[in-house]
Amino acid sequence: MKVRRLGLGDIEAARDLNALYADAFEDHDTYRRDRPDDDWLARQLAKDAIIIVVAEADGRIVGGLTAYDLPKLEASRSEIYLYDLAVDAAHRRHGIATALIAELQHIASDTGAWAVFVQADYGDDPAVALYTRLGVREDVMHFDLPPLPRTKD
């Protein structure tokens, strides 16, 4: 198995990762292989603040994560938010998620990030167990706030 960060020229790998997310999260409407377009993916892959790490075995992506480097205002540092993490069902329980997170932690160290943080949903026992083993748990509440269009005065 090989773990690597995606970069320029990895558009097809990014599409393969979206397909993996679609299957793992059972969310084919959000993680469609056919969107976004190549130009959008190329622009995202070129950004240092977007971190995409994949695990490959036998030439195919069997796991991956998407994370975002968030610069802080109150200190000269950043935090990395691990947003998505998935491993193909046939490859689970082989240390792939741990290897992906370890690579993200190396990237965090290389970039001077202060911390890597991740959320897990209640009831997602495998994720909670993995993150508990790797870090310190904080019980917080998460709120999704909708964007509000400006009203004309």
Phi, psi and chi 1 to 4 in degrees:
 res  aa     phi    psi   chi1   chi2   chi3   chi4
   1 MET       -  139.7  179.7 -170.8   67.4      -
   2 LYS  -119.7  133.5  176.3 -178.2  174.8 -174.4
   3 VAL  -112.6  129.9  173.8      -      -      -
   4 ARG  -150.8  157.0   68.7 -179.9 -179.5   98.5
   5 ARG   -87.7  134.1 -178.7  175.6 -178.5  172.5
   6 LEU   -75.1  152.9  -63.3 -172.3      -      -
   7 GLY  -149.9 -161.6      -      -      -      -
   8 LEU   -52.7  139.4  -67.1  173.4      -      -
   9 GLY    87.5    0.2      -      -      -      -
  10 ASP  -103.5   35.3  -77.1  -41.0      -      -
  11 ILE   -61.7  -45.7  -69.7  171.4      -      -
  12 GLU   -64.9  -36.7  -78.6  -52.7  -53.3      -
  13 ALA   -64.9  -38.4      -      -      -      -
  14 ALA   -64.2  -39.3      -      -      -      -
  15 ARG   -65.1  -41.1  -68.6 -164.6 -177.4  -71.6
  16 ASP   -62.6  -38.5  -69.3  -16.0      -      -
  17 LEU   -65.9  -41.7 -179.5   57.1      -      -
  18 ASN   -59.3  -39.8  -88.8  -17.0      -      -
  19 ALA   -64.3  -39.4      -      -      -      -
  20 LEU   -63.1  -45.0  175.1   71.3      -      -
  21 TYR   -58.9  -44.0  -73.3  157.2      -      -
  22 ALA   -55.8  -45.2      -      -      -      -
  23 ASP   -70.3  -47.4  -69.1  -19.9      -      -
  24 ALA   -64.7  -39.2      -      -      -      -
  25 PHE   -93.1   -1.7  -56.5  147.0      -      -
  26 GLU    49.9   49.4  -62.6  177.9   -1.4      -
  27 ASP  -138.8   72.7 -172.8   -4.1      -      -
  28 HIS   -75.4  -17.2  -68.9   85.5      -      -
  29 ASP   -73.0  -39.7  -70.5  -27.0      -      -
  30 THR   -79.8  -47.6  -59.6      -      -      -
  31 TYR  -100.9   59.9  -64.2   95.6      -      -
  32 ARG   -80.0  140.2  -70.5  179.8   39.6  177.0
  33 ARG   -67.8  -27.4 -169.8  176.3 -157.3  -61.6
  34 ASP   -90.0    5.6   63.5  -16.9      -      -
  35 ARG  -144.9  156.2   66.9  174.1  179.9 -150.3
  36 PRO   -72.5 -179.5   25.8  -29.8      -      -
  37 ASP   -74.1  170.0   64.7   27.7      -      -
  38 ASP   -59.8  -39.4  -72.6   -5.7      -      -
  39 ASP   -61.8  -43.1  -70.6  -22.6      -      -
  40 TRP   -62.6  -48.9  173.5  -94.9      -      -
  41 LEU   -60.7  -41.7  -73.1  173.7      -      -
  42 ALA   -61.5  -42.5      -      -      -      -
  43 ARG   -63.8  -39.1  -75.7 -167.0  -51.7  -84.0
  44 GLN   -70.3  -40.8  -55.3  -37.1  -57.7      -
  45 LEU   -65.5  -22.2  -70.9  166.1      -      -
  46 ALA   -82.6  -12.1      -      -      -      -
  47 LYS   -86.0  128.7  -64.9  177.8 -178.7  177.6
  48 ASP   -65.0  -28.9  -71.5  -24.1      -      -
  49 ALA   -76.6  -11.7      -      -      -      -
  50 ILE  -105.1  119.4  -62.5  177.3      -      -
  51 ILE  -113.9  116.6  -56.8  163.9      -      -
  52 ILE  -122.5  120.2  -56.1  167.9      -      -
  53 VAL  -120.6  135.0  179.4      -      -      -
  54 VAL  -126.2  155.6  -63.5      -      -      -
  55 ALA  -112.4  129.4      -      -      -      -
  56 GLU  -120.0  139.6  -62.3  168.1  -45.3      -
  57 ALA  -138.5  131.4      -      -      -      -
  58 ASP    52.9   38.2  -60.1  -39.4      -      -
  59 GLY    78.0    9.1      -      -      -      -
  60 ARG  -131.2  153.9   79.6 -178.8 -101.5  -87.2
  61 ILE   -78.0  123.8  -68.1  176.5      -      -
  62 VAL  -114.7   -3.4  -63.8      -      -      -
  63 GLY  -168.9  160.1      -      -      -      -
  64 GLY  -172.4  165.5      -      -      -      -
  65 LEU  -143.8  154.4   63.8   77.2      -      -
  66 THR  -124.4  130.1  -56.4      -      -      -
  67 ALA  -138.8  161.5      -      -      -      -
  68 TYR  -130.9  131.7  -58.9   92.9      -      -
  69 ASP   -84.4  119.4 -172.7  -39.6      -      -
  70 LEU  -112.2  104.9  -54.6  172.0      -      -
  71 PRO   -65.7  142.6  -13.1   23.7      -      -
  72 LYS   -98.2  154.3  -55.5  -60.4  -74.4 -177.8
  73 LEU   -94.8  -32.8 -177.4   61.6      -      -
  74 GLU   -81.4   -9.9   72.7  -81.5    4.8      -
  75 ALA  -153.3  158.3      -      -      -      -
  76 SER   -83.5   69.6  -60.5      -      -      -
  77 ARG  -160.9  173.7   64.1 -177.4 -173.6 -153.7
  78 SER  -132.8  166.2   65.8      -      -      -
  79 GLU  -123.4  151.0  -64.8  176.2   -1.5      -
  80 ILE  -110.8  125.3  -64.7  178.3      -      -
  81 TYR   -99.1  114.1  175.8   42.7      -      -
  82 LEU   -80.5  108.1 -164.2  174.2      -      -
  83 TYR   -91.1  -50.3 -176.9   74.5      -      -
  84 ASP  -128.4  141.5  -80.9  -29.8      -      -
  85 LEU  -147.8  128.3  170.7   67.1      -      -
  86 ALA  -150.4  149.4      -      -      -      -
  87 VAL  -129.7  136.5  175.0      -      -      -
  88 ASP   -53.3  137.6  179.6   77.1      -      -
  89 ALA   -54.1  -37.2      -      -      -      -
  90 ALA   -73.5  -11.1      -      -      -      -
  91 HIS  -116.1   10.2  -67.9   85.1      -      -
  92 ARG   -74.8  158.7  -68.7 -177.7 -174.0  148.8
  93 ARG    70.2   27.2  -48.4  -68.8  -58.8  162.0
  94 HIS  -122.7   15.1  -65.8  108.4      -      -
  95 GLY    83.8    8.7      -      -      -      -
  96 ILE   -67.5  -46.6  -65.8  172.0      -      -
  97 ALA   -60.2  -42.0      -      -      -      -
  98 THR   -62.8  -40.7  -58.6      -      -      -
  99 ALA   -66.3  -39.1      -      -      -      -
 100 LEU   -63.4  -45.3  -70.2  164.7      -      -
 101 ILE   -65.5  -39.5  -67.9  169.9      -      -
 102 ALA   -60.7  -41.1      -      -      -      -
 103 GLU   -64.4  -39.5 -179.6   59.0   22.5      -
 104 LEU   -63.1  -39.3 -178.3   60.6      -      -
 105 GLN   -64.9  -36.2  -70.4  172.7  -63.1      -
 106 HIS   -65.1  -43.4  -67.1  -52.6      -      -
 107 ILE   -61.6  -42.1  -67.9  167.2      -      -
 108 ALA   -58.9  -44.4      -      -      -      -
 109 SER   -64.4  -44.6  177.1      -      -      -
 110 ASP   -60.8  -34.3  -67.7  -15.0      -      -
 111 THR   -93.3   -3.0   62.0      -      -      -
 112 GLY    80.3   17.0      -      -      -      -
 113 ALA   -64.4  147.3      -      -      -      -
 114 TRP   -79.5  -35.5  178.6   67.4      -      -
 115 ALA  -159.7  160.1      -      -      -      -
 116 VAL  -112.6  131.3  174.2      -      -      -
 117 PHE  -129.4  155.1   68.7   99.8      -      -
 118 VAL  -148.0  151.0   61.9      -      -      -
 119 GLN  -107.1  153.4  -63.6  175.1 -177.1      -
 120 ALA  -138.1  146.7      -      -      -      -
 121 ASP   -86.1  142.8  -65.4  -34.9      -      -
 122 TYR   -57.5  135.8  -71.0  102.8      -      -
 123 GLY    95.3  -14.8      -      -      -      -
 124 ASP   -90.7   70.7 -171.4   -9.4      -      -
 125 ASP   -58.2  -40.0  -64.0  -22.3      -      -
 126 PRO   -61.6  -42.5  -25.0   35.2      -      -
 127 ALA   -65.5  -45.3      -      -      -      -
 128 VAL   -60.0  -42.5  170.7      -      -      -
 129 ALA   -64.3  -43.0      -      -      -      -
 130 LEU   -62.2  -50.6  172.4   65.3      -      -
 131 TYR   -68.3  -32.4  -58.1  142.3      -      -
 132 THR   -65.3  -38.6  -61.7      -      -      -
 133 ARG   -67.4  -31.0 -174.1  168.6   46.2   84.3
 134 LEU   -97.5  -16.9  -62.9  176.0      -      -
 135 GLY  -151.7 -165.2      -      -      -      -
 136 VAL  -104.5  128.2  176.3      -      -      -
 137 ARG   -84.3  136.3  178.6  177.1  172.2  159.6
 138 GLU  -125.0  130.2  -66.7 -178.5   35.6      -
 139 ASP   -91.0  113.8  -73.7  -39.9      -      -
 140 VAL  -131.0  167.7  -61.0      -      -      -
 141 MET  -106.2  147.9  -67.4 -159.1 -102.5      -
 142 HIS  -118.4  135.1  170.9   99.5      -      -
 143 PHE  -128.6  133.2  -60.0   89.9      -      -
 144 ASP   -96.0  119.2  -71.4  -29.8      -      -
 145 LEU  -105.3  125.8  -53.5  175.1      -      -
 146 PRO   -74.3  148.4   28.4  -34.4      -      -
 147 PRO   -64.5  143.9  -16.6   26.9      -      -
 148 LEU  -118.1  123.8  -64.9  176.6      -      -
 149 PRO   -67.8  148.0   17.3  -21.9      -      -
 150 ARG   -71.3  141.7  -65.1 -170.7 -173.4  -82.6
 151 THR   -95.3  146.1   58.7      -      -      -
 152 LYS   -83.3  134.9  -65.8 -178.0 -179.5  180.0
 153 ASP   -81.8      -  -66.4  -29.2      -      -
